[in-house]
Amino acid sequence: MNQKLPRKPMGFHGIVNRITTMSYGQLAVLYGSTILLFGIVYFVLATWLPGHGPSIPGGAHPFLRFLESLYFSTMTATTVGYGDITPHGFSKILVGFQAISSLFIFTGNLTAFAVTYSLATNRSTTELLTHKFGARNYN
């Protein structure tokens, strides 16, 4: 007999499904890796294509510029954005992509926490929201 295997969700739904089923440790590693990866990309752009990288001072030691790139990446991932370093050129697109990616990872972590807490207390999500935040069902 020819059995069909269940299809895994693809595209956007596949990404959301993958993120929401990760453990806390996996989400932390993914979040940190995202910050590090984008920090490296910002450093490369600021060093070799200054018109397309963040406004990191060029005269500083390369290690300090790398730390500035990590700082910029962290501020972008956490959506704080102090404004002391600003993106230019192509890095504007990367900043938007990093902010959205980090938001998905962060909400995946919150979802995992809510589900774990709900299962641990044997309460539904609606009960938790009503109890903790005073949410009401207006249906």
Beta strands, then each sheet from edge to edge (+ up, - down):
end
